[in-house]
Amino acid sequence: MTVLVLEGGFLPPLANSFQELTASPKIQKATDEIYLKMLQHSRVERDSTHPPLKLRLERLERLCGESEDEHSPAMDLLDDPQTLERDLAAFIFNTLKVAELPAADWESIGANVHVQAWRAQVNRHVDILASYTVGRLPDLLANLPVLTRSIADPEGTLLTREQRTGQARQLIWKSLALKLLDRGWRLEARPGTLLLIKGDQEIIPADLLQSLTCEKVNLDSWSAFCENNGLSDQYLAARDHY
């Protein structure tokens, strides 16, 4: 996501991005599961490079003794984090002229970067996407090869079948997201989260598409969602719009 934002002409808040990423519900759930799994193992294997996490934490507790919990982020130790993150980005992405890019917050990045990139991607496949309405999106998923064949290989790279299929699915949910945005939905784009919101409705487009693929959302429910949001007869792309 960082490269996409930089290529879009903005410098994202890199330091805060990691904090927001680890705080997102999906990432937090995954890290908690990994942490609990690691705590279950205390056996030291013969070829282990270091003790298991459980033993290391127990050792730290004995070394540190009792102390007040300190929850301040390490960022508080830096005098000028904004300058440091720009210098770091310039060092890592030295071909993107980071020093000249304006800083942007995540509220503006959604509209200025993600939406513009999605429209450009959809435009490259408008002939296929303009043949399917949102209501018929399950039909496109069932006939996915018609879209995967139009996915071009990046310069110097030959995509695998799985990569091509993944890009086709991304293209579909981005098309859906654009139609929802055109119907008054709002995009909340943050590290680890691309959320569409309207009133009390919240959806993650990629997750919704996955649910349709796995039939966790049945066709009746999908038809009702499309009808309620005025999407049933809306084409996934329109040649005159893009």
Sine and cosine of phi, psi and omega as CSV:
sin_phi,cos_phi,sin_psi,cos_psi,sin_omega,cos_omega
0.00,0.00,-0.59,0.81,-0.02,-1.00
-0.87,0.49,-0.71,0.71,0.00,-1.00
-0.89,0.46,-0.65,0.76,0.02,-1.00
-0.86,0.50,-0.68,0.73,-0.01,-1.00
-0.92,0.39,-0.69,0.72,0.01,-1.00
-0.89,0.46,-0.68,0.73,0.03,-1.00
-0.92,0.38,-0.41,0.91,0.06,-1.00
-0.98,0.19,-0.08,1.00,0.10,-0.99
0.99,-0.15,0.34,0.94,-0.02,-1.00
-0.69,-0.72,0.45,-0.89,0.10,-1.00
-0.98,-0.21,0.91,-0.41,-0.01,-1.00
-0.97,0.23,0.31,-0.95,0.05,-1.00
-0.96,0.27,1.00,0.06,-0.17,-0.99
-0.89,0.46,-0.71,0.71,-0.07,-1.00
-0.89,0.45,-0.73,0.68,0.00,-1.00
-0.94,0.34,-0.39,0.92,-0.04,-1.00
-0.88,0.47,-0.66,0.75,-0.02,-1.00
-0.92,0.39,-0.65,0.76,0.04,-1.00
-0.89,0.46,-0.68,0.74,0.00,-1.00
-0.93,0.36,-0.59,0.81,0.01,-1.00
-0.89,0.46,-0.74,0.67,-0.03,-1.00
-0.94,0.34,-0.34,0.94,0.00,-1.00
-1.00,0.01,-0.17,0.99,-0.01,-1.00
-0.92,0.39,0.62,-0.78,-0.09,-1.00
-0.81,0.58,-0.66,0.75,-0.04,-1.00
-0.91,0.40,-0.71,0.71,0.00,-1.00
-0.93,0.36,-0.65,0.76,0.00,-1.00
-0.88,0.47,-0.66,0.75,0.02,-1.00
-0.89,0.46,-0.70,0.71,-0.02,-1.00
-0.91,0.43,-0.69,0.73,-0.01,-1.00
-0.93,0.36,-0.59,0.81,0.05,-1.00
-0.89,0.45,-0.65,0.76,0.01,-1.00
-0.91,0.42,-0.67,0.75,0.02,-1.00
-0.91,0.41,-0.68,0.74,-0.01,-1.00
-0.88,0.48,-0.74,0.67,0.00,-1.00
-0.90,0.43,-0.59,0.81,0.03,-1.00
-0.92,0.40,-0.65,0.76,0.00,-1.00
-0.92,0.39,-0.53,0.85,0.01,-1.00
-0.94,0.34,-0.29,0.96,-0.02,-1.00
-0.98,0.21,-0.23,0.97,-0.06,-1.00
-0.95,-0.30,0.84,-0.54,0.03,-1.00
-0.80,-0.60,0.03,1.00,-0.02,-1.00
-0.99,0.15,0.72,-0.69,0.04,-1.00
-1.00,-0.06,0.91,-0.41,0.01,-1.00
-0.98,0.19,0.38,-0.93,-0.06,-1.00
-0.88,0.47,-0.59,0.81,-0.04,-1.00
-0.99,-0.15,0.27,0.96,0.01,-1.00
-0.92,0.39,0.66,-0.75,0.04,-1.00
-1.00,0.07,-0.31,0.95,0.02,-1.00
-0.35,-0.94,0.33,-0.94,-0.01,-1.00
-0.89,0.45,0.39,-0.92,0.08,-1.00
-0.86,0.50,0.38,-0.92,-0.04,-1.00
-0.83,0.55,-0.66,0.75,-0.03,-1.00
-0.84,0.54,-0.71,0.70,0.00,-1.00
-0.94,0.35,-0.58,0.81,0.02,-1.00
-0.92,0.40,-0.65,0.76,0.02,-1.00
-0.91,0.41,-0.64,0.76,0.03,-1.00
-0.89,0.45,-0.64,0.77,0.03,-1.00
-0.91,0.42,-0.67,0.74,0.02,-1.00
-0.88,0.47,-0.63,0.78,0.02,-1.00
-0.89,0.46,-0.62,0.78,0.02,-1.00
-0.94,0.34,-0.58,0.81,-0.01,-1.00
-0.95,0.32,-0.66,0.76,-0.10,-1.00
-0.99,0.12,-0.47,0.88,-0.06,-1.00
0.92,0.39,-0.37,-0.93,-0.01,-1.00
-1.00,0.09,0.74,-0.68,0.03,-1.00
-0.44,-0.90,0.34,-0.94,0.03,-1.00
-0.94,0.34,0.62,-0.79,0.05,-1.00
-0.91,0.42,0.72,-0.70,0.02,-1.00
-0.90,-0.43,0.92,-0.39,-0.08,-1.00
-0.94,-0.33,0.11,0.99,0.00,-1.00
-0.93,0.37,0.69,-0.73,0.01,-1.00
-0.93,0.37,0.46,-0.89,0.01,-1.00
-0.88,0.47,-0.40,0.92,0.04,-1.00
-0.83,0.55,-0.48,0.88,-0.02,-1.00
-0.90,0.44,-0.29,0.96,0.00,-1.00
-0.99,0.16,-0.20,0.98,-0.04,-1.00
-1.00,-0.06,0.67,-0.75,-0.02,-1.00
-0.98,0.21,-0.63,0.78,-0.08,-1.00
-0.66,-0.75,0.96,0.28,-0.08,-1.00
-0.90,0.43,-0.50,0.86,-0.03,-1.00
-0.90,0.43,-0.67,0.74,0.02,-1.00
-0.93,0.37,-0.64,0.77,0.00,-1.00
-0.90,0.43,-0.66,0.76,-0.02,-1.00
-0.94,0.35,-0.55,0.84,0.07,-1.00
-0.93,0.38,-0.66,0.75,0.03,-1.00
-0.90,0.43,-0.64,0.77,0.01,-1.00
-0.91,0.41,-0.69,0.72,0.02,-1.00
-0.90,0.44,-0.63,0.78,0.02,-1.00
-0.90,0.43,-0.58,0.82,0.01,-1.00
-0.94,0.33,-0.69,0.73,-0.06,-1.00
-0.97,0.26,-0.69,0.72,-0.06,-1.00
-0.94,-0.34,0.87,0.49,-0.18,-0.98
-0.94,0.34,-0.16,0.99,0.01,-1.00
-1.00,-0.06,-0.03,1.00,-0.12,-0.99
-0.97,-0.26,0.15,0.99,0.04,-1.00
0.78,0.62,0.79,0.61,-0.07,-1.00
-0.86,0.50,-0.58,0.81,-0.06,-1.00
-0.86,0.50,-0.40,0.92,-0.05,-1.00
-1.00,-0.07,-0.10,1.00,-0.10,-0.99
-0.99,0.12,0.63,-0.77,0.08,-1.00
-0.96,0.27,0.60,-0.80,0.06,-1.00
-0.96,0.29,0.55,-0.83,-0.01,-1.00
-0.63,-0.77,0.52,-0.85,0.09,-1.00
-1.00,-0.07,0.20,-0.98,-0.08,-1.00
-0.93,0.38,-0.41,0.91,0.01,-1.00
-0.89,0.46,-0.62,0.79,-0.03,-1.00
-1.00,0.02,-0.37,0.93,-0.04,-1.00
-0.91,0.42,-0.59,0.80,-0.01,-1.00
-0.82,0.57,-0.79,0.62,-0.05,-1.00
-0.97,0.22,-0.61,0.79,-0.11,-0.99
-0.99,0.12,-0.37,0.93,-0.07,-1.00
-0.88,-0.48,-0.87,0.48,-0.11,-0.99
-0.88,0.47,-0.78,0.63,-0.08,-1.00
-0.89,0.45,-0.66,0.76,0.01,-1.00
-0.91,0.42,-0.65,0.76,0.02,-1.00
-0.91,0.41,-0.64,0.76,0.01,-1.00
-0.89,0.45,-0.69,0.72,-0.01,-1.00
-0.89,0.46,-0.64,0.77,0.02,-1.00
-0.90,0.43,-0.65,0.76,0.00,-1.00
-0.92,0.39,-0.69,0.72,0.01,-1.00
-0.90,0.44,-0.61,0.79,-0.02,-1.00
-0.87,0.50,-0.52,0.86,-0.02,-1.00
-0.96,0.30,-0.25,0.97,-0.04,-1.00
-0.80,-0.60,0.44,0.90,-0.13,-0.99
-0.89,0.46,-0.53,0.85,-0.05,-1.00
-0.88,0.47,-0.61,0.80,0.01,-1.00
-0.99,0.16,-0.74,0.67,-0.08,-1.00
-0.91,0.41,-0.49,0.87,0.00,-1.00
-0.96,0.26,-0.04,1.00,0.02,-1.00
-1.00,-0.07,-0.11,0.99,-0.06,-1.00
-0.81,-0.58,0.72,-0.69,0.13,-0.99
-0.99,0.13,0.27,-0.96,0.05,-1.00
-0.88,0.48,-0.60,0.80,0.03,-1.00
-0.89,0.46,-0.46,0.89,0.01,-1.00
-0.99,-0.13,0.25,0.97,0.00,-1.00
-0.81,0.58,-0.65,0.76,0.06,-1.00
-0.85,0.53,-0.52,0.86,0.05,-1.00
-0.92,0.40,-0.61,0.79,0.03,-1.00
-0.92,0.39,-0.64,0.77,0.04,-1.00
-0.89,0.46,-0.60,0.80,0.01,-1.00
-0.96,0.29,-0.35,0.94,-0.02,-1.00
-0.88,-0.48,0.65,0.76,-0.15,-0.99
-0.86,0.51,-0.55,0.83,-0.01,-1.00
-0.82,0.57,-0.47,0.88,0.01,-1.00
-0.89,0.45,-0.45,0.89,0.03,-1.00
-1.00,-0.05,-0.63,0.77,-0.03,-1.00
-0.88,0.47,-0.53,0.85,-0.01,-1.00
-0.91,0.41,-0.34,0.94,-0.02,-1.00
-1.00,-0.04,-0.07,1.00,0.01,-1.00
-0.98,0.22,0.89,-0.45,-0.03,-1.00
-0.99,0.14,0.51,-0.86,0.08,-1.00
-0.96,0.28,0.69,-0.72,0.11,-0.99
-0.89,0.46,0.41,-0.91,-0.03,-1.00
-0.84,0.54,0.82,-0.57,0.04,-1.00
0.99,0.16,0.13,0.99,-0.05,-1.00
-0.73,-0.69,0.65,-0.76,0.10,-1.00
-0.94,-0.34,0.93,-0.37,-0.05,-1.00
-0.93,0.37,0.60,-0.80,0.14,-0.99
-0.98,0.21,0.20,-0.98,0.03,-1.00
-0.87,0.49,-0.64,0.77,-0.02,-1.00
-0.91,0.40,-0.66,0.75,0.02,-1.00
-0.90,0.43,-0.65,0.76,0.00,-1.00
-0.91,0.42,-0.66,0.75,0.04,-1.00
-0.90,0.43,-0.67,0.75,0.03,-1.00
-0.88,0.48,-0.65,0.76,0.01,-1.00
-0.93,0.37,-0.57,0.82,0.04,-1.00
-0.91,0.42,-0.67,0.74,0.03,-1.00
-0.90,0.44,-0.65,0.76,0.05,-1.00
-0.87,0.50,-0.66,0.75,-0.01,-1.00
-0.88,0.47,-0.61,0.80,0.00,-1.00
-0.93,0.38,-0.73,0.68,-0.05,-1.00
-0.94,0.33,-0.47,0.88,0.07,-1.00
-0.94,0.35,-0.61,0.79,0.07,-1.00
-0.89,0.46,-0.69,0.73,0.04,-1.00
-0.89,0.46,-0.69,0.72,0.00,-1.00
-0.87,0.50,-0.66,0.75,0.01,-1.00
-0.90,0.44,-0.63,0.78,0.03,-1.00
-0.91,0.42,-0.63,0.78,0.03,-1.00
-0.92,0.39,-0.65,0.76,0.04,-1.00
-0.89,0.47,-0.62,0.79,0.04,-1.00
-0.92,0.39,-0.34,0.94,-0.02,-1.00
-0.98,-0.18,0.30,0.95,0.13,-0.99
0.99,-0.15,0.08,1.00,0.07,-1.00
-0.97,0.25,0.32,-0.95,-0.03,-1.00
-0.87,-0.49,0.68,-0.74,0.00,-1.00
-1.00,-0.09,0.79,-0.61,0.16,-0.99
-0.93,-0.38,0.97,-0.25,-0.07,-1.00
-0.94,-0.33,0.92,-0.40,0.03,-1.00
-0.67,-0.74,0.26,-0.96,0.02,-1.00
-0.81,0.59,0.83,-0.55,0.02,-1.00
0.99,0.12,-0.04,1.00,-0.08,-1.00
-0.60,-0.80,0.79,-0.62,0.20,-0.98
-0.80,-0.59,0.99,-0.15,-0.16,-0.99
-0.91,-0.41,0.71,-0.71,0.10,-1.00
-0.95,-0.30,0.74,-0.68,-0.13,-0.99
-0.76,-0.65,0.67,-0.74,0.16,-0.99
-0.48,-0.88,0.92,-0.40,-0.06,-1.00
0.87,0.49,-0.81,-0.59,0.02,-1.00
-1.00,-0.10,0.16,0.99,0.03,-1.00
-1.00,-0.06,0.70,-0.71,0.06,-1.00
-0.67,-0.74,0.76,-0.65,0.07,-1.00
-0.65,-0.76,0.49,-0.87,0.18,-0.98
-0.96,-0.26,0.95,-0.32,-0.16,-0.99
-0.80,0.60,-0.68,0.73,-0.02,-1.00
-0.90,0.44,-0.64,0.77,0.01,-1.00
-0.93,0.36,-0.61,0.79,0.02,-1.00
-0.89,0.45,-0.67,0.74,0.02,-1.00
-0.90,0.43,-0.64,0.77,0.03,-1.00
-0.89,0.45,-0.63,0.77,0.03,-1.00
-0.90,0.43,-0.62,0.78,0.06,-1.00
-0.91,0.41,-0.66,0.76,-0.01,-1.00
-0.89,0.45,-0.66,0.75,-0.03,-1.00
-1.00,0.05,0.05,1.00,0.01,-1.00
0.88,0.47,0.47,0.89,0.14,-0.99
-0.97,0.26,-0.40,0.92,0.15,-0.99
-0.95,-0.32,0.90,-0.43,-0.05,-1.00
-0.98,0.20,0.21,-0.98,-0.09,-1.00
-0.90,0.43,-0.55,0.84,0.03,-1.00
-0.91,0.41,-0.68,0.73,0.02,-1.00
-0.91,0.42,-0.64,0.77,0.03,-1.00
-0.91,0.42,-0.68,0.73,0.02,-1.00
-0.88,0.48,-0.64,0.77,0.02,-1.00
-0.92,0.40,-0.66,0.75,0.03,-1.00
-0.88,0.48,-0.73,0.69,0.00,-1.00
-0.89,0.45,-0.68,0.74,-0.01,-1.00
-0.90,0.44,-0.69,0.72,-0.04,-1.00
-0.92,0.40,-0.43,0.90,-0.04,-1.00
-0.95,-0.30,0.21,0.98,0.05,-1.00
0.90,0.43,0.57,0.82,-0.10,-0.99
-0.93,-0.36,-0.17,0.99,-0.15,-0.99
-0.79,0.61,-0.70,0.71,-0.08,-1.00
-0.97,-0.23,0.17,0.99,0.02,-1.00
-1.00,0.10,0.80,-0.60,0.02,-1.00
-0.96,0.28,0.54,-0.84,-0.01,-1.00
-0.87,0.49,-0.42,0.91,0.11,-0.99
-0.49,-0.87,0.49,-0.87,0.04,-1.00
-0.79,-0.61,0.78,-0.63,-0.11,-0.99
-0.87,0.50,-0.58,0.81,-0.04,-1.00
-0.99,0.16,-0.21,0.98,-0.03,-1.00
-1.00,0.02,-0.56,0.83,-0.08,-1.00
-0.98,-0.21,0.00,0.00,0.00,0.00
